[in-house]
Amino acid sequence: MIRFIEDPNERRNISREILEALTEWFEVEESREQYIRESADQPFWAAFENDKPAGFLCLNETGRETVELAVMGVRKENHRNGIGRQLFEAAKTYAVNEGYSFMQVKTVRSGMYEDYDITNEFYKSLGFKELEVIEVIWGEENPCQIYVMSLKNVLDTISARHSYRGKFSSDPVPRKDLETIALAGINAPSGCNKQTTELVIIDDPDVLNNVKSLIDPPVAQSAPAMIVVLTRRINAYRDKCFATQDYSAAIENMLLAIVELGYQSCWYEGHITDDDRICDKIAGVLGVPEGYDVVCILPVGKALDEIKAPAKKTYEERVSFNHFGGK
Ligand SMILES: Cc1cc2nc3c(=O)[nH]c(=O)nc-3n(C[C@H](O)[C@H](O)[C@H](O)COP(=O)(O)O)c2cc1C
């Protein structure tokens, strides 16, 4: 049974009982006592077996967006029976309801200690992803690695996505994030799996400036990165070309990935494919070969301005059941 513990004394007693039983992992008395002290003020869950505490988990509400899984301990004899997972699910539900976007956990870098490799694998099985952010908090010889997971689900991200045309922060977008976004794009479905969409990611400031200088009237001038979408207009079968559908699916996947990772964007297609054919000039700067068309640019960066939802028709105006207009 999992229970949220309110009383700070009870929190302290439970964390002491469990952590003292896990002496190999929490053998440094000073840090163990620090965990016990701090856990008294944090959201805290305990698992009980026959009324005896079998494990606990406490969060650390450090930031506005990110909550930290601060400590988690389960008695050895209760390992591998789902208690850790249940504790985690209770904490995750709380974090989602509190509006946090991410959960992180700090752990010892994979490959340094066998025990921690098991723990790190457990975090991965819960959905955490390894981040190459190494902080030195336990001494030079024990750099800690951060694992992070998004708490948003795809439906939240769909609702949160809006075209963003405001100013961007100049902070560079890490390559890893740009690659994640591009991967979401190329994972999209395509007619007959022809995969007619290709991408050029621009994060080199010189190339970016060259491309921006072609966009008149200017848009996305402050974006620190951009994804240029290319299509090959080949037939999927007979005279059927699905290139437009293919790149549209890829663009939507990327827009969702962009929002999911905390960035903003806008689908700029009309602007660059008008009569003045900015798209062809961009293709020239990027060395795009014959047979490909540049069809869209997606700026990527952190928003500095407000993200506004445009007015949309009502659900009832656009969706019906069983026949047109049916309720
Ligand atoms: C095919 C297509 C072309 C678009 N081209 C542009 C564009 O050139 N400039 C622009 O500001 N927005 C462009 N948009 C974004 C739309 O204006 C935007 O999606 C629409 O107003 C709805 O707003 P929302 O994205 O916030 O839901 C384009 C969207 C699509 C699907």
The ligand as an SDF file (V2000), in Angstrom:
LIG
                    3D

 31 33  0  0  0  0  0  0  0  0999 V2000
    0.5750   24.9580  -45.0570 C   0  0  0  0  0  0  0  0  0  0  0  0
    0.7950   26.0230  -44.0290 C   0  0  0  0  0  0  0  0  0  0  0  0
    1.4780   27.1690  -44.3600 C   0  0  0  0  0  0  0  0  0  0  0  0
    1.7210   28.1570  -43.3940 C   0  0  0  0  0  0  0  0  0  0  0  0
    2.4750   29.2550  -43.7400 N   0  0  0  0  0  0  0  0  0  0  0  0
    2.6510   30.2450  -42.8430 C   0  0  0  0  0  0  0  0  0  0  0  0
    3.4140   31.3920  -43.2000 C   0  0  0  0  0  0  0  0  0  0  0  0
    3.9450   31.5110  -44.2880 O   0  0  0  0  0  0  0  0  0  0  0  0
    3.5320   32.3890  -42.2800 N   0  0  0  0  0  0  0  0  0  0  0  0
    2.9720   32.2860  -41.0400 C   0  0  0  0  0  0  0  0  0  0  0  0
    3.1180   33.2150  -40.2480 O   0  0  0  0  0  0  0  0  0  0  0  0
    2.2600   31.1790  -40.6580 N   0  0  0  0  0  0  0  0  0  0  0  0
    2.0760   30.1820  -41.5420 C   0  0  0  0  0  0  0  0  0  0  0  0
    1.3750   29.0500  -41.1780 N   0  0  0  0  0  0  0  0  0  0  0  0
    0.8510   28.9330  -39.8070 C   0  0  0  0  0  0  0  0  0  0  0  0
   -0.6730   29.2090  -39.7880 C   0  0  0  0  0  0  0  0  0  0  0  0
   -0.9070   30.5620  -40.0170 O   0  0  0  0  0  0  0  0  0  0  0  0
   -1.2080   28.7570  -38.4320 C   0  0  0  0  0  0  0  0  0  0  0  0
   -1.0220   27.3750  -38.2900 O   0  0  0  0  0  0  0  0  0  0  0  0
   -2.6900   29.0950  -38.2800 C   0  0  0  0  0  0  0  0  0  0  0  0
   -2.8860   30.4820  -38.2360 O   0  0  0  0  0  0  0  0  0  0  0  0
   -3.2850   28.4830  -37.0310 C   0  0  0  0  0  0  0  0  0  0  0  0
   -2.6050   28.8840  -35.8910 O   0  0  0  0  0  0  0  0  0  0  0  0
   -1.9130   27.8270  -34.8880 P   0  0  0  0  0  0  0  0  0  0  0  0
   -0.7550   27.2010  -35.6490 O   0  0  0  0  0  0  0  0  0  0  0  0
   -1.4430   28.6510  -33.7270 O   0  0  0  0  0  0  0  0  0  0  0  0
   -2.9340   26.8120  -34.5060 O   0  0  0  0  0  0  0  0  0  0  0  0
    1.1970   28.0180  -42.1030 C   0  0  0  0  0  0  0  0  0  0  0  0
    0.5200   26.8500  -41.7620 C   0  0  0  0  0  0  0  0  0  0  0  0
    0.3360   25.8540  -42.6980 C   0  0  0  0  0  0  0  0  0  0  0  0
   -0.3680   24.5790  -42.2900 C   0  0  0  0  0  0  0  0  0  0  0  0
  1  2  1  0
  2  3  1  0
  2 30  2  0
  3  4  2  0
  4  5  1  0
  4 28  1  0
  5  6  2  0
  6  7  1  0
  6 13  1  0
  7  8  2  0
  7  9  1  0
  9 10  1  0
 10 11  2  0
 10 12  1  0
 12 13  2  0
 13 14  1  0
 14 15  1  0
 14 28  1  0
 15 16  1  0
 16 17  1  0
 16 18  1  0
 18 19  1  0
 18 20  1  0
 20 21  1  0
 20 22  1  0
 22 23  1  0
 23 24  1  0
 24 25  2  0
 24 26  1  0
 24 27  1  0
 28 29  2  0
 29 30  1  0
 30 31  1  0
M  END
$$$$
